[in-house]
Amino acid sequence: MDERVKYAKAAPRGYRAIAALQDYVDDCGLEPLLLELVKMRASQINGCAYCIDMHSKDARAMGESEQRLHELNAWRESPFYTGRERAALLWTEEITWISQGDAPYAIFRGYRSLFVLPYLNVTMDSSLEEFEREVLTHPIFLLM
């Protein structure tokens, strides 16, 4: 799949800011494979084929199984995800679908109990996926 816009060229300062936030998330101490699952799930929700393709390839390169990647869209019914992964995926869904309502405190509390401080890092990782999908595909960028 082709990149729609060369963001680093079209908006270099904005791109550097996003890249710096992504660097922070990548170095925050959460497992890289967990972060890829979060990115892929947010991309599935957003319907971004380019991102799903990219994140599934990255997850495979890290050793993720085909079975888990295929079942990610139905993670609730699948026995192949840990409690920690389920908490991260649930939180990812809540903040990706935030426009449909608030993220319930009960879900946040359960999620936070598994992640302590890193809940902010998964939130930022999911938010980056949403930002990249919604903002960077805005018509103004497509004109550049």
C-alpha positions, 0 to 999 in steps of 0.5 A: 500500500502506498502512503497517501501523503509524505507527511514529513515533507508536507508538515515537517514540524508537526511530523517531528512532534508526532514522531517525538510522541511516538518515540516516547510511547515506544520507550515507555516500558510497555511491551512492544508487541502489546503496543502493536496490538493496541495500534492494530485494534485502533486501526481496525476500529478506524477502518484504516487498511494502510495502518492495519497492513503496517501494524500486522506486518510489524507484529508478525516481525516481532513474533506475533502469531497469525491466529492472534492477529486474525482474532484480534477483531473478536478478542473478547470471545478469543481465549488467546489474549492475556488479562493485561492485553484484554485490559489494554484492548478494552481501554483502546476501544473506549478511547477510540470510540470516545465520540460515542460517549465517555470512557466509563470510570469502572473500565478505567479503574480496572485497566489502571489496576493492571497498568499502574502508571503506563495507562497514560502510555497506551492512551497516547498510543491509541490516540496517535492512531486516531490522530493519524487516521483522522487528522492526517487524512484531512483534505488539507493534507491531501492537497499538499 
